[in-house]
Amino acid sequence: MANEPKAVGNKTGAGAGSAAGQRSGAGAHSSIGRMVIDARLATSEEVQAVLAKQKKLRDEGKDATVSELLVKYGIVTATQLKRLMNPADDSMSQSLQQIPGFQIMQRIGAGAMASVYKAKQLSLDRIVAIKILPKRLSEDPEFVARFYKEGRAAAKLNHNNIVQAIDVGEYAGYHYFVMEFVDGKTVYDILAERRVYSEKDALSVIIQIARALEHAHARGFIHRDVKPKNIMITRDGNAKLADMGLAREAGDEAAAEAEKGRAYGTPYYISPEQVRGVKDVDFRADIYSLGATLYHMITGRVPFDGTTPGQIMQKHLKEPLVPPDHLNPNISTGLGEVVERAMAKDRNKRYASTTDMLQDLERVARGEAPLQAREGVADSLLKGLGAGEVDETYEAGRADGAARASSNPALIAAVIAEGVLIVILLIALLVK
């Protein structure tokens, strides 16, 4: 799993936190690697080399943890690793122990822009997560303003599939944001462990996040950073959208003007209009990113990859998307159509609303064909028939779909019905 490169203006954080890094086993080993990368103690290539060495040793019947190998090969020191894994020893944690009303327990996530701690809210005797800006950013007025803006945005949203905001404040020069603690993993963690989601499991998660976005969009908020790392999965399978750090009110003209020309988002999942830095980014950017996240979940691959953030973002702008069912033939044609509609490079060709996308996702989950995703195809077909010709791209798509249908009996009836409809329309045109 490649480390996520960050775009210009991207603000990262660990959402509500994950307990995955505290567990043993392969999942914990990969989490340690990501923690080391996030803390900028090692590069992605160095961690990948360690993981390859670990695999080779296991093949030889020898066992070694990622931590041991990182220290052995001089990538990190034992002291650095101890501080990373036992953050109660670090200076920030020590300073924060006195935040009124909270008892800091341990660090559960760290990024370039913030750290997240597990803590107890003493007044209500409950576990919470506290996201804290490091000292260097706490002294930057722009970052502090954005940090509080994140808290206010999250506080205006009340939905079971959105991480709940509790409080924001400042102590000893540190700015903190208290939120719901989610005891679970991120979709990113799960992808790192098993690579690919089944269609059923992916739909379960994405439908919940689509509902969260529907709620946010109805209240005028655009998330702008939907991605696997910002989707938390609880132990009982409830999905929660986290990290409103890049969220913006759709009607905030001042913010839109100030951010014009800058790419805010994560390159692997960023929409083309975000890459361009257009002023009027709207809910369709979230639809694109949700589609990109779903693509990753069902194929095990990001939609576009590259060696630099700039290269990846250029591919979002110009490179055709490889249909997800070409990479994973086990997914239904309908699900592939939903992803392709959501990830249309021209936002006017995406879903007209989050509700429309949600309805198609729910139809596919019930084993039905998506209606909204096929609207554009039906329109192009009718236009072609009216001119006495059929679009070549559509014909190629039909041929590909028919080939898949031949190996999927559930689609045969739909293909036959489509053929009958075409014949009827042609006859009607000829008679006329």
N, C-alpha and C positions, 0 to 999 in steps of 0.2 A: 504494500500500500504506500503510495507516494505521499510525501509530506505536502500539505496544501501550500502552494505559493500564495502570497498575499498581494492584492492589487493596491495601487496608489489610493490612499485615503481609506483603506480597509481597516476597520476596528475589530480586533478579535478579543475573545474572552471565552471562558469555559462554561457559559450558560449557567445552569443551576448546579453543575457539578456531577461527577460520576464516581461511583464506588469501584468501578472496574479496576482502576489502578491499584487498589488496595488488596486485590485478590491474588491468589497464586495461580500457576498454570500458564498456558500459552497466551491467554488474554492479557495477563499481568505483564508478561515479557514484552509483548508488543506495546503495551501502555507505557512501560518504562522507556522504551525506545522513543516513543512520541514525546514523553515528558522531557527527555534529554534534548530532543530537537527543538521543542517549543521554548526551552530555557536557553537555547542557542549555545549549548555546550558541545554540540556535535552537528554535523551535516547529515542530511538524509542518506547520502552515499555511504558515510561512515557507519551508520546504524545498519544499513542494508548489508554491508560487508560483514558486520558482526553476526547478523542473523544467518547469513550464508555459512559462516564459520561454525556457528552453533549447530546448524543442520548437518554439516559434514561430520562434526564430532559425534552427533547422535547416530548417524549412519555407521560410525565405527564402534558403537556401543558405549560411548563416553557421554557424560552429561555435564553441562555447564550452563549457568544462568546467563542471561543477557547482561545483568549487572556485573557478574564476575568477568566476563569477556571485555566489557567496556573499560573496566579498570586495568585488566591484564594488558590490553593493547595500548594503554596510555591515552585513551580518548577522553576519559574523565578521571578525576581522582576519587579516592574513597571518600574524602571529606565532602566533595561536591555532590556525590551520589547520596551521602547521608543527609545532607541539607535538603536535597530534592525529595527524598523519600520520607524524611522526618522534619517537615517544615516548622514544627513547634520550636525547633532550635534556631530558626532564622530570625534576623533582627526585626523584620516587619511583624512576624507573628508575636514576638515578645512585646512590641509596642502596642499591638492591637488587643492584647489580653485585657486591657483596662477599658475597652469600649463599654460605656454604661449599658447595662442590661443584657450583655451577651458574654458568653464564655467560648473563646476560640478553642476548637478541638484539634483540627488538622487541616492541612491544605489538600484539596481534592482536585484542583485543576490550575493550570498556569499557561498563560499566553504572553505574547510580546507586549500586550497592552493592559493586562489585568491578571490578578490571581483570585482564585475562589477558595474560600475556607468553609469547612463544615463547623457549625457553631450551635450552641444552645441558647435559645431565647429564654432567659431566666423567669420573666414575668408569667409566661404561659407554659413553661416547661416543655418546649417543643424544639425539635431540630430544624435549623434553617441553613441557608447558604448565604455567605456574605462575599460579595464581589468587591475587590479593593483595587484602586488605582495605585501603582507604585509611586514612590516619592517624586521621581523625576517628572512624571506626568501630572501629579497633584499640584505641581507648581506651574503648569501650563494652563492658562485661562480657557483656551479653546477646548482642550480635552476635558477639563472640569465641567464646562458648560454642556458638552455633549454627554458626559456621564450622567448629569442630573436630568438631562432631557430624556435619556434612556429610561430612567426611573419613572419619570412622569408619564411617558408613553405607556409603559407596562402597567402603571397604576390605573390607566383609563380603560384597560381591557380586562374583562372578567369572563373567562371561559375555561372549561375543564381541560382543554387541550393547549392552554398557554400557561407558562410558568408564572405564578402569581407574584406580584411585587408587594413588598411589605413596608419598607422604609428606606430612606436615604439620609445620609448625614456625613459629618466630618469629625474626626478625632485625632489629635496629636499630629495634624498636618496631613492625615490620610483621609481620602474621601471614600465612603463605602455605600454599597447598595445591598440591602437585605431582601432576600427573596425566598420563595418556597424551595425546600430541599427535595430533590428528586433522587430517590434511592434506586439507581438503575444504571443503564448504559446509554451512550449515544448510538445513533444509527451508524456513525463512523466506527465506533468500537466494534459493532457487530459485523460490519463489512470487513474489518480487519481480521476478524476471527474466521468467518465462514465464506467470505467473498461474495456470494450471491443470495438474494432473497427469493423465495418462491413467489409466484404471482399472488397467491392468497395472502401471504404475510405482508408483502409489499403494499398491496391494496389496503389492508387493514391499517397500516401506518399512514399512508398517504391520504386516505380519506379523512382520517382524524386531523391531519395537518391542514388539509384543504378546508375543513370546517373552522379551524383556528384562523386561517387567513380570511375566510369569508366574514368572520366576526370582526377582524381587524379592519378589513377593507370597508365594511359597512360603517365603521366609525371613523373613516378617513385616514387610516394609517397604512403605510406601505412598509413592509419589513426590510426589503432590499438585501437580505443576506440569508435566504433560505438555503440550507445545505445540511448534509448528514451530521456535522458536528453540532448543529443547533437544533437537532431533534432528539429529545430525551425519551427513552422507553422505560417505564416503571416495571417493577417485578410482575405486575398483573397485566402487562401488555398495553397500558395506556400511553399514548404518544403525546408529548408536550413540546410545543414550539418555544424555544428559549432565545435569549440574547436579542434585545431590542436596540442594541447599540447603534445600528445604522437606520433604525426606523425613522420615518419622517411623515409628518402630516401632509397629505396630498395638497392641501391648500396653503402651505407655508411658502409663500412667494419669496420671502427674504432668504430662507435657507436654500431654496431652489436656485436663486440667483447667485448666492455665495458659492455653491457647489458646482455650478455650471462648468463644464469642461474637464471635470475630474471623474475618474472611474472609481466609484464606491462599490465594493462587493468582493467576492472571492472568485478568482479567475475560472476555476473549474465549473462554476455554476452561474456565472454572471450573464445577464441578458445583453444582447447587442446594443440596446440603447444606453445601458449603463456604461458599457465600454466607450461609447461615443461621448458620454458625459452630457447628454441632452438635459435641458432644463426641466422638461415636463415628464419625468419618469412617473409612471403610474402603476396601478395594480397588476398590469400585464407583465411587468418585470418579475413580480413574485410568481406568476403563473409559469414563466419561462424557467425560473430557478427551481420551482417545484417539479417541473417536468425533467429538468436535468438531474435532480436528486433521485427521482423515480428511475430514470435511465440507469444511473449508477447502481441502484439497488437491485435491478433485475438483470443487469448484464455483468456486474462486477467490474465495470470500467467506467471512467468518467467520459462524458460525451466527446470532449476534445482534450488532447494532452500535448505537452511540449516541454522544452527544456527551460523556458522562461515564462513568467506571467504574461509578458507582452505577446509572445508567440501563441500562447493559449487563447488569449483574448482576440487576437486576429482571426483565429479559426472560428470563434463564435460568430464573427462578422461575415466571413467569406466561405468557409469550408462546409460542404454539404454534410448533413448528419447521416451517419450509418444507421439505418432503421434498427431499433433494439431487437426485433424478432429475427434479424439476420445474425445477430450475435448469440442470441438465446432462442433456439427454435421451440423451446418448451412453453414460451409465453403465447397468449392468444393474439390473433391479429388485431382484435379490438383494443387490447392494451397498448399494442404498438402504435395504433392510430391515435390514441389519446396522447401519448408522449410526443409524437410528431406534431400534432396540432398545438400542443402547449409550447413546443420549442420552435415554432415558426420564427424565422429571423425577422420577418416583417410583423410587428406586433399587431397590426390590423388583421392579420390572418390567424391570430391565436384565438383562444376562447374570448367571447365578448364579455364574460364575467366569470368570477370565481365560482359562482353558483352553477353556471353552465358546465364548467369542468367537473365540479363535484357530482353533478347529475350523471355525467358520462362515466365517471369512476364507479359510482354506485351501480350503474347498469352493467358494466363489465364484471363487477364483483358478483352480480346475480346471474352471470352467464349470458347476458343479453348484449346485443350490438350497441356500440356508442352512437348516439344520434348526432350530437353537435360536431363530433370529429369528422363525420362524413358529409357534412353540409357542403363544404367547398368542392368535394369530388362530384357530388350530384349536380351542383351548379355548372361546373365545367363540362360535364357530360351533356347536359341539356343545351348549353350554348353551342357545343360542337355539332350536335344533331341538327340544331336549327340552321347551321351553316352548311349542312350536308357532309360534315366530316367529324371524326372523333379525334380528340387530342392524343398525340402519340405517347405523351408521358402517362396519361391515364391508361392507355392500352397496355403499356409496359407494366404498370401497377396491377392491372387486372390479371395479366399473364402470371405475374409473380404471386398474386393472391390465389389464383387458381391452383398453382403448383403446391402452395402450402395447404390449400383446402383438400387436395387429393390425399394428403397424409393425415388430415384431421376431419373425420366424418361429421363433426358438429358444424363445420362450415359449408358442407356440400349443399345443403338446402338453401342457404343464403346466396351462394354463387349461382345456383339454378334460377332462383327467383330474380336475381339481377339480370341474367341473360334473357329471361322471358320479358322483363320490363323493357329492355333495350329493343327487342323485336317488335313489341307492341308500339313503342314510340316511333320506330322506323316505318312501320306499316301506316300508322296514322299520318305521318308526314308525306308519304308517297301518295296516299289516297287524297290528301288535301291538295 
